[in-house]
Structures are given as structure tokens and as C-alpha cells.
Amino acid sequence: MSAFMGEVIGTMILIIFGCGVNAGLTLNKSYSKASGWIVTTVGWGLGVAMGVYAVGNISGAHLNPAVTVGLASVGKFPWADVPGYIVAQMIGAIIGATIVWLHYLPHWAETEDKGAKLGIFSTGPAIPHTFGNIMSEIIGTFVLVLGILAIGANEFAAGLNPFIVGALIVAIGISLGGTTGYAINPARDLGPRIAHFILPIAGKGDSNWKYAWIPVVAPIIGGVLGGVFFVTFFGA
């Protein structure tokens, strides 16, 4: 399998688990309705872990343009491969979101809240505040890339690193996710937002494009800052 397909499949897996747990907690007739924030963070964390386990040996399992650009910015990934990885991640995210839509197909019409349906696919701020929302996504992604590099620099038991990365996602969600829903990944937000826009979801509203640039731009900045911080203070 090519690295391109690895990123498509790995990101697809991530979104199936992540948007899947969002749907289960949100849609009215789901048995897991209103299970809580901890369940959300665990679902996303395990989704990342499963995606990394699936394709880590194929593509490195970035599954996130902010990780790809962050690594490239400090010389840990070739810039020439960045566009292909980002395209693959976007494709995988759209496919994953579409699969979630199909999985919950009869449930969409049973939930009237249009904003809640959008929240299954993409993030939004608890309090709309442009600077604050940008800073939240920068800080969250800074911690993500710094943590990934720190985990990679340590010798853990064989096969344990993907699970530890998943635990990092859970920790970020619990500690920092309550402000903007912790996109910390442009593909994770934009891909499912595109799926929301194009899919015939029963009773959906608009896709909130006026906010959509923040979970794309801010995570890229945070990813670069996380990579630079790690190299500066911990060495290459």
C-alpha cells in the first residue's frame, strides 16, 4: 500500500470513530445519547490510536495536516510530500464522515436541532470569540505536536506508541477541548464539514463556513510552534 492510501485509510478510520461517537451522543434515538464529554474524548482518542495502528508502518500515520506541516517545518518530513499527504487526509476524512452518515441513516430525521447535527461533523466555539478561539486551537495543536514528538523520542514497549498517542488525544480533549471542541486537525474539521455540506442529511442546516477557517489555520500554526519548541528545547 502507498503512503497516500495509508493516510486516506488511517484518517478515514479516525473519523469513523470520532464522528461516530459524536453522532451516538447527539442523535435522539441513539442508545448512547448524552453519554457525556468523557465518552467523546475517549472515542476520539481510541479513533486516533486505531488509525495509527492501522497505517503507522505504511505512512507514519500523520492523519492530520497540522502534524504533517509541523514535522516538515523542523526537517522531520520532506516538504515535497506535504501536499499529497494533506490531500489524502482530506479524502479520508470526507469518506469517514460519509460512512458515519450512512451508519446512522434513519436517525437524522429524528433529531431537529440543526446545530447539533453540524456538531457531529465539525467543531464550533462554546463562546464565539475570534482571538480566543484561534488561541485555543493553536494551544491544543501545539500540545499535540509537542506530545507526539516527545512520545516518538522515548523507547516504549513495542506497539505501545499508538495507544499513548491516543491517550494524548484524550488528555487534550479533557483539559483543553471545552472551548472549541478541539479540532486540532484541519482535515478532521474541514473534511466532515464538506461532507455535511454535500450529503443529503435530513433536516440539516448550514455548515457554518464563517467559522471554518479557524480550525484550519490555527492548528497549522500550533503544529509548527509545537515542532519548533520541541527541536529548540529537546533537540532533534
ZAFI-678930 format. One record per residue (C-alpha): residue number from 1; residue in one letter; x negated, y, z negated. Coordinates in nm, 3 decimals. Last residue first. Layout:
<nodes>
{node NUM, 'a', {X, Y, Z}}
...
</nodes>
This chain:
<nodes>
{node 236, 'a', {-1.638, 1.696, -1.701}}
{node 235, 'g', {-1.698, 1.871, -2.031}}
{node 234, 'f', {-1.480, 1.897, -2.342}}
{node 233, 'f', {-1.441, 2.273, -2.381}}
{node 232, 't', {-1.464, 2.406, -2.027}}
{node 231, 'v', {-1.353, 2.090, -1.847}}
{node 230, 'f', {-1.047, 2.051, -2.068}}
{node 229, 'f', {-0.952, 2.419, -2.052}}
{node 228, 'v', {-0.987, 2.429, -1.672}}
{node 227, 'g', {-0.761, 2.127, -1.632}}
{node 226, 'g', {-0.497, 2.263, -1.867}}
{node 225, 'l', {-0.507, 2.606, -1.701}}
{node 224, 'v', {-0.459, 2.447, -1.358}}
{node 223, 'g', {-0.164, 2.243, -1.482}}
{node 222, 'g', {-0.007, 2.542, -1.654}}
{node 221, 'i', {-0.022, 2.750, -1.337}}
{node 220, 'i', {0.131, 2.465, -1.133}}
{node 219, 'p', {0.393, 2.415, -1.406}}
{node 218, 'a', {0.493, 2.785, -1.382}}
{node 217, 'v', {0.541, 2.792, -1.004}}
{node 216, 'v', {0.784, 2.503, -0.955}}
{node 215, 'p', {0.988, 2.510, -1.277}}
{node 214, 'i', {1.021, 2.890, -1.230}}
{node 213, 'w', {1.114, 2.888, -0.860}}
{node 212, 'a', {1.446, 2.708, -0.919}}
{node 211, 'y', {1.603, 2.980, -1.134}}
{node 210, 'k', {1.775, 3.172, -0.852}}
{node 209, 'w', {1.844, 2.839, -0.680}}
{node 208, 'n', {2.108, 2.748, -0.935}}
{node 207, 's', {2.231, 2.434, -0.753}}
{node 206, 'd', {2.592, 2.547, -0.709}}
{node 205, 'g', {2.883, 2.349, -0.845}}
{node 204, 'k', {2.960, 1.979, -0.828}}
{node 203, 'g', {3.312, 1.839, -0.838}}
{node 202, 'a', {3.229, 1.502, -0.682}}
{node 201, 'i', {2.869, 1.484, -0.569}}
{node 200, 'p', {2.848, 1.485, -0.189}}
{node 199, 'l', {2.466, 1.499, -0.189}}
{node 198, 'i', {2.280, 1.790, -0.027}}
{node 197, 'f', {2.242, 2.040, -0.312}}
{node 196, 'h', {2.208, 1.784, -0.590}}
{node 195, 'a', {1.939, 1.606, -0.387}}
{node 194, 'i', {1.757, 1.937, -0.344}}
{node 193, 'r', {1.774, 1.988, -0.721}}
{node 192, 'p', {1.650, 1.629, -0.766}}
{node 191, 'g', {1.337, 1.713, -0.562}}
{node 190, 'l', {1.288, 2.059, -0.713}}
{node 189, 'd', {1.282, 1.957, -1.078}}
{node 188, 'r', {1.075, 1.638, -1.093}}
{node 187, 'a', {0.872, 1.756, -0.795}}
{node 186, 'p', {0.767, 2.076, -0.972}}
{node 185, 'n', {0.662, 1.888, -1.289}}
{node 184, 'i', {0.653, 2.034, -1.639}}
{node 183, 'a', {1.036, 2.025, -1.618}}
{node 182, 'y', {1.053, 2.072, -1.994}}
{node 181, 'g', {1.429, 2.123, -2.056}}
{node 180, 't', {1.375, 2.498, -2.067}}
{node 179, 't', {1.358, 2.585, -2.438}}
{node 178, 'g', {1.414, 2.251, -2.611}}
{node 177, 'g', {1.129, 2.073, -2.441}}
{node 176, 'l', {0.838, 2.188, -2.657}}
{node 175, 's', {0.815, 1.953, -2.956}}
{node 174, 'i', {1.045, 1.663, -2.866}}
{node 173, 'g', {0.986, 1.679, -2.492}}
{node 172, 'i', {0.611, 1.727, -2.525}}
{node 171, 'a', {0.590, 1.433, -2.766}}
{node 170, 'v', {0.796, 1.208, -2.537}}
{node 169, 'i', {0.575, 1.300, -2.242}}
{node 168, 'l', {0.264, 1.221, -2.448}}
{node 167, 'a', {0.417, 0.885, -2.540}}
{node 166, 'g', {0.449, 0.811, -2.167}}
{node 165, 'v', {0.082, 0.898, -2.125}}
{node 164, 'i', {0.009, 0.651, -2.407}}
{node 163, 'f', {0.209, 0.383, -2.224}}
{node 162, 'p', {0.014, 0.447, -1.904}}
{node 161, 'n', {-0.318, 0.426, -2.097}}
{node 160, 'l', {-0.254, 0.086, -2.257}}
{node 159, 'g', {-0.349, -0.140, -1.965}}
{node 158, 'a', {-0.684, -0.243, -2.107}}
{node 157, 'a', {-0.721, -0.129, -2.467}}
{node 156, 'f', {-0.828, 0.232, -2.496}}
{node 155, 'e', {-1.150, 0.399, -2.390}}
{node 154, 'n', {-1.113, 0.775, -2.402}}
{node 153, 'a', {-1.167, 1.027, -2.123}}
{node 152, 'g', {-0.842, 0.931, -1.949}}
{node 151, 'i', {-0.641, 1.018, -2.261}}
{node 150, 'a', {-0.812, 1.358, -2.280}}
{node 149, 'l', {-0.746, 1.425, -1.913}}
{node 148, 'i', {-0.379, 1.332, -1.951}}
{node 147, 'g', {-0.349, 1.544, -2.266}}
{node 146, 'l', {-0.496, 1.854, -2.103}}
{node 145, 'v', {-0.264, 1.800, -1.807}}
{node 144, 'l', {0.045, 1.768, -2.027}}
{node 143, 'v', {-0.049, 2.038, -2.279}}
{node 142, 'f', {-0.094, 2.291, -1.998}}
{node 141, 't', {0.232, 2.165, -1.848}}
{node 140, 'g', {0.425, 2.247, -2.164}}
{node 139, 'i', {0.251, 2.581, -2.207}}
{node 138, 'i', {0.317, 2.693, -1.850}}
{node 137, 'e', {0.679, 2.575, -1.862}}
{node 136, 's', {0.746, 2.762, -2.185}}
{node 135, 'm', {0.561, 3.071, -2.059}}
{node 134, 'i', {0.777, 3.087, -1.747}}
{node 133, 'n', {1.096, 3.054, -1.952}}
{node 132, 'g', {0.984, 3.329, -2.190}}
{node 131, 'f', {0.897, 3.563, -1.904}}
{node 130, 't', {1.225, 3.500, -1.721}}
{node 129, 'h', {1.457, 3.492, -2.019}}
{node 128, 'p', {1.770, 3.281, -1.972}}
{node 127, 'i', {1.824, 3.112, -2.311}}
{node 126, 'a', {1.859, 2.732, -2.306}}
{node 125, 'p', {1.681, 2.751, -1.971}}
{node 124, 'g', {1.759, 2.517, -1.683}}
{node 123, 't', {1.632, 2.184, -1.559}}
{node 122, 's', {1.734, 1.969, -1.265}}
{node 121, 'f', {1.930, 1.655, -1.178}}
{node 120, 'i', {2.144, 1.575, -1.480}}
{node 119, 'g', {2.158, 1.944, -1.560}}
{node 118, 'l', {2.345, 2.004, -1.234}}
{node 117, 'k', {2.622, 1.778, -1.361}}
{node 116, 'a', {2.632, 1.964, -1.691}}
{node 115, 'g', {2.667, 2.293, -1.507}}
{node 114, 'k', {2.963, 2.161, -1.310}}
{node 113, 'd', {3.153, 2.050, -1.622}}
{node 112, 'e', {3.449, 1.850, -1.492}}
{node 111, 't', {3.326, 1.498, -1.565}}
{node 110, 'e', {3.537, 1.202, -1.447}}
{node 109, 'a', {3.470, 1.275, -1.078}}
{node 108, 'w', {3.100, 1.205, -1.130}}
{node 107, 'h', {3.153, 0.865, -1.293}}
{node 106, 'p', {3.253, 0.655, -0.990}}
{node 105, 'l', {2.905, 0.692, -0.830}}
{node 104, 'y', {2.686, 0.649, -1.139}}
{node 103, 'h', {2.435, 0.421, -0.966}}
{node 102, 'l', {2.474, 0.604, -0.637}}
{node 101, 'w', {2.385, 0.940, -0.789}}
{node 100, 'v', {2.091, 0.779, -0.971}}
{node 99, 'i', {1.970, 0.635, -0.640}}
{node 98, 't', {1.990, 0.980, -0.482}}
{node 97, 'a', {1.782, 1.125, -0.764}}
{node 96, 'g', {1.512, 0.862, -0.706}}
{node 95, 'i', {1.508, 0.926, -0.331}}
{node 94, 'i', {1.472, 1.301, -0.382}}
{node 93, 'a', {1.193, 1.250, -0.636}}
{node 92, 'g', {1.007, 1.006, -0.412}}
{node 91, 'i', {1.018, 1.247, -0.119}}
{node 90, 'm', {0.890, 1.531, -0.336}}
{node 89, 'q', {0.608, 1.319, -0.475}}
{node 88, 'a', {0.504, 1.208, -0.126}}
{node 87, 'v', {0.497, 1.568, 0.000}}
{node 86, 'i', {0.286, 1.669, -0.301}}
{node 85, 'y', {0.042, 1.382, -0.249}}
{node 84, 'g', {0.002, 1.464, 0.120}}
{node 83, 'p', {-0.064, 1.831, 0.047}}
{node 82, 'v', {-0.327, 1.751, -0.224}}
{node 81, 'd', {-0.540, 1.504, -0.027}}
{node 80, 'a', {-0.768, 1.766, 0.131}}
{node 79, 'w', {-0.812, 1.928, -0.211}}
{node 78, 'p', {-1.002, 1.620, -0.331}}
{node 77, 'f', {-0.931, 1.521, -0.694}}
{node 76, 'k', {-1.139, 1.568, -1.010}}
{node 75, 'g', {-1.301, 1.890, -0.893}}
{node 74, 'v', {-1.152, 2.117, -1.157}}
{node 73, 's', {-0.878, 2.270, -0.940}}
{node 72, 'a', {-0.809, 1.932, -0.780}}
{node 71, 'l', {-0.706, 1.785, -1.114}}
{node 70, 'g', {-0.466, 2.071, -1.185}}
{node 69, 'v', {-0.330, 2.061, -0.830}}
{node 68, 't', {-0.244, 1.690, -0.858}}
{node 67, 'v', {-0.117, 1.719, -1.215}}
{node 66, 'a', {0.103, 2.015, -1.124}}
{node 65, 'p', {0.222, 1.830, -0.813}}
{node 64, 'n', {0.354, 1.546, -1.034}}
{node 63, 'l', {0.368, 1.170, -0.982}}
{node 62, 'h', {-0.011, 1.164, -1.042}}
{node 61, 'a', {-0.012, 0.785, -1.031}}
{node 60, 'g', {-0.380, 0.719, -0.954}}
{node 59, 's', {-0.270, 0.626, -0.603}}
{node 58, 'i', {-0.281, 0.247, -0.592}}
{node 57, 'n', {-0.407, 0.132, -0.933}}
{node 56, 'g', {-0.168, 0.367, -1.111}}
{node 55, 'v', {0.122, 0.260, -0.890}}
{node 54, 'a', {0.362, 0.055, -1.103}}
{node 53, 'y', {0.212, 0.117, -1.448}}
{node 52, 'v', {0.220, 0.492, -1.384}}
{node 51, 'g', {0.584, 0.485, -1.279}}
{node 50, 'm', {0.674, 0.269, -1.578}}
{node 49, 'a', {0.499, 0.506, -1.818}}
{node 48, 'v', {0.665, 0.811, -1.663}}
{node 47, 'g', {1.007, 0.651, -1.697}}
{node 46, 'l', {0.924, 0.547, -2.052}}
{node 45, 'g', {0.861, 0.910, -2.139}}
{node 44, 'w', {1.173, 1.032, -1.958}}
{node 43, 'g', {1.396, 0.784, -2.139}}
{node 42, 'v', {1.226, 0.852, -2.472}}
{node 41, 't', {1.278, 1.225, -2.433}}
{node 40, 't', {1.646, 1.189, -2.349}}
{node 39, 'v', {1.709, 0.940, -2.629}}
{node 38, 'i', {1.555, 1.184, -2.875}}
{node 37, 'w', {1.777, 1.462, -2.738}}
{node 36, 'g', {2.102, 1.289, -2.821}}
{node 35, 's', {2.327, 0.993, -2.746}}
{node 34, 'a', {2.600, 1.224, -2.613}}
{node 33, 'k', {2.743, 0.967, -2.366}}
{node 32, 's', {2.563, 0.631, -2.371}}
{node 31, 'y', {2.876, 0.431, -2.286}}
{node 30, 's', {2.927, 0.655, -1.983}}
{node 29, 'k', {3.283, 0.777, -1.925}}
{node 28, 'n', {3.210, 1.147, -1.975}}
{node 27, 'l', {2.885, 1.186, -1.783}}
{node 26, 't', {2.613, 1.359, -1.984}}
{node 25, 'l', {2.405, 1.108, -2.183}}
{node 24, 'g', {2.407, 0.844, -1.911}}
{node 23, 'a', {2.335, 1.102, -1.643}}
{node 22, 'n', {2.032, 1.240, -1.824}}
{node 21, 'v', {1.907, 0.886, -1.886}}
{node 20, 'g', {1.929, 0.819, -1.513}}
{node 19, 'c', {1.766, 1.150, -1.426}}
{node 18, 'g', {1.462, 1.025, -1.613}}
{node 17, 'f', {1.467, 0.652, -1.536}}
{node 16, 'i', {1.541, 0.688, -1.166}}
{node 15, 'i', {1.321, 0.999, -1.153}}
{node 14, 'l', {1.009, 0.820, -1.278}}
{node 13, 'i', {1.070, 0.522, -1.049}}
{node 12, 'm', {1.098, 0.751, -0.746}}
{node 11, 't', {0.780, 0.929, -0.852}}
{node 10, 'g', {0.594, 0.597, -0.856}}
{node 9, 'i', {0.741, 0.486, -0.524}}
{node 8, 'v', {0.658, 0.804, -0.332}}
{node 7, 'e', {0.318, 0.839, -0.501}}
{node 6, 'g', {0.225, 0.481, -0.411}}
{node 5, 'm', {0.353, 0.534, -0.060}}
{node 4, 'f', {0.104, 0.817, -0.012}}
{node 3, 'a', {-0.176, 0.620, -0.182}}
{node 2, 's', {-0.125, 0.350, 0.081}}
{node 1, 'm', {0.000, 0.000, 0.000}}
</nodes>
